Structure formats: structure tokens, C-alpha cells
Amino acid sequence: MSEKGLIHVYYGDGKGKTTAALGLAVRAAGCGKNVVIVQFLKGWNCGEHKAVSQIPNIEFIRGKPVSNKFIFEMTEEEKSETKASHDESLKKAIDFIESDKCDVLIMDEAVDAFSLKVLDSDLLLGLIDRKPKNLEIIITGHNPEPELIKRADYITEMKKHKHPYDEGITARRGIEF
């Protein structure tokens, strides 16, 4: 079995991107790997954070929520604060990598944070381009930029065919978050 770490991008408008990434995190931790999960653009209290944080070998990093608004609702100052928080979270993950305490890095919603310019593009792309040979990287989000696609070894699109939100059913605690 190859020990070379690869880069995964899970993207699309369908449900399951974060769920797939967290499934990989559980599998890796169960095999003794150290997993670091950095979550972007999710400031609310979500079930995955509480559950996954209890698993040995998994470190969960979330920035301080700047606001409960969507990016398009934020002021320029709030966007700037969000970017600073996201950059700081990514730097914490890099510290884990540099101290050899990370075998698997999951960057949940980094695709969107990157596209919306609330994550330093040079920091993210630099991390990917200079990743240690054995580091596995998983990036999730909606519409990946070409810079992310060309660096990926795995590209998985989650495509929505039907979703309860289309019928007015909002996200349910324990199911969608």
C-alpha cells in the first residue's frame, strides 16, 4: 500500500461533502493516524464538531465566529475579520503539520472560503504545493477554482438531484448540521 499522501476535493451542490470527509477522518483515526480538521464558514454549533472532537487522534480547529451572517450579508469589516480568523485557523493546522502531528488534513468549506476570498489564497495553495509527501489533504466546498482542481488527485462531485430545502424544509439539527 502506498504511503504517498494525496489530495482530495469533494465538491458540488449535493449533500455529503462534509460527511464524506468526516467518514475518512474516522477511518484514519481508527487506523492510528493523526487527523486535523479545520472548518471554515461554519460558525454555528454543529453535531459533527461535538462528536468528532471526542475521537482520539482528531484535532478540530474552528475560528472564532465573527457573525452569524452569510458572507454576502457581511460588511467589509466583518469579511476582513472572517478572513483573519480563517487564516489563523489554517496557520494552526500548518503548525500541526510542521510538528509531524498531522497525517490527514481536512479543510471543510475551504473551497468556498478560497473562492470568496476569506482565506489567504497564497497560504492555502502554498500549503498544498509544499505538503509533506505522506500528508493526505481533503478539501470540501461548492465550486472549486481551477487552481484547486489541477492540484487534486481525487475529485468527487456531490450532485443534488432532489433536496428537502427545495420544498421549504430547512436544515435539521443532527441530520444536516
N, C-alpha and C positions, 0 to 999 in steps of 0.2 A: 504494500500500500504506500502510495506516495505521501511524503511529509511536506510537500510544497503547498504553501497556503495560496488559496485562490480568492478571487473577488467575485461576489455575487451581487446582482442588482435585482430586487423584487419590486416591480412597479405596476402601475395601472390604476384603473378606476374601480376595480373589484375589491371585495373584502378578502383579507387573508394575508396581506403583506407582513404586517407585524406578527401575526400568528405564526406564519411560516418561519420567520426569523427567531421567534421565541422557542419554537419547537427545536430548531437547530441548536439554540443555546442550551436547552435542557439536555439534549443528546450529548453535546460536547462536554458539559459539566459532569454528566453521568459517566463519561469516559475519562474523567480526571483532568480535563482541560480547563484553564482559567479563561473565563468569559467576561468581557466588559461590554455593557450595553449603554450607549449614550442615546438619550431620547431628546429630540428636537421638536419644537412646535406643539408640544403637548404639556400644558401647564396644569391640567386638571388631575384630580386623584383618580387613577385608573387601576383596575384589578390586576393587570399584569405586573405593575410596579410592586405592589404588596406581595404577591405570590412569588415572583421570581427572585425578589430580594432575600427570600428565606432559603434559597438553594445555595449550598456550599459551592464555592468556586465561581460565583457570579457576583460581579460588582455592577451596580446600577447607578448611572450618573444622569442627573436631571438638573438643568439650570433653574435658577430662581424664576418663577413666573413673573413676567413684567406686567401682564394684564391678562384678563380672560377673553380678550378680543381676538378675532381673526386678524391676520396680517393686514388685509385690505381695510380693516376698521381702525388700525393703529395710526397715531400721529407719527411724524418723522422721528421725534424724540423717543417714542416707545419702540419704534423699529430699531433705532440705534442701540437702545438698552437691550433689546432682544438679541441683536447681533453680538453684543459684548458678552452676554450670558452664554450664548451658544458657542462662541469662540473659546470662552473659559472652560466650558464642559469638554470641548474637543481637546484642549490642551491637557486637561486632567487625564483623558484617555491616552494621550501620547505619553504622559508620564508613566502610566502602567506599562505601555509597550516598551519604553526605553529601559524600564527596570525589570524586563523579562517576566512580568506578571500578567501577560495577556497573550493567549493563544488564538482567541476568537474575538474580533471586534465587531459589534453590531451597532450601526448608526441608523437608528429608526427615524424616519422622516427627514433624513439628511438630503435626499433628492430634492425635496420641496424647499428646505432651508437654503440649499445651494441656489436653486432657481430663483427664489425670492430675494436673494442677496442679503439674508440674515444669518449667513455663515460665511466666514472668510474663505473664498474660493482657493486662494493660494495655499492656505493651511490644509484644507481638505485634499486638494489634488497633490500637494507635496507629501502628505501622509501616505496616500495611495501609491505614489510613484517611488517612495523610499521605504515602503513597508518591509519589515524583515521577511526573509524568504519563507518562513513557516507560518506567518500570520495569515489567518483566514479573515476576510472582511466581508461583511454583509451590509448592504445599503438598501433602505426602503424608501418609497415615496410614490409620486404620481407620474410625472413626465420627465424622465431623466434627460439632461443635456447631453449632447454628443460627446463631450469630454468624459463623462462618466461611462457612457455606453462603450466607447472604444477601449477603456481600461478594464472592462468586465470580462471574466471568464465564463460566468453563468449569467444569463439574462432570462428572467422569468416574468412574464406579463400576467397579472391577475385581471381578467376582463369581466366586467359586470354584464350579466345577461338580464338579471332581474334583482331588484333590491327593495326592501320594505320602505326605505326612505322615499322612493318614488311615489308611494301611496300615502305619504304623510306620517309614517311611523318613524319617530325619532330614535336615536341611538339608545340602547338599553344597557344599563349597568350590568356587568357580568357577562354580556354577550358581545357587544361592540366596543366596550371600554371597561 
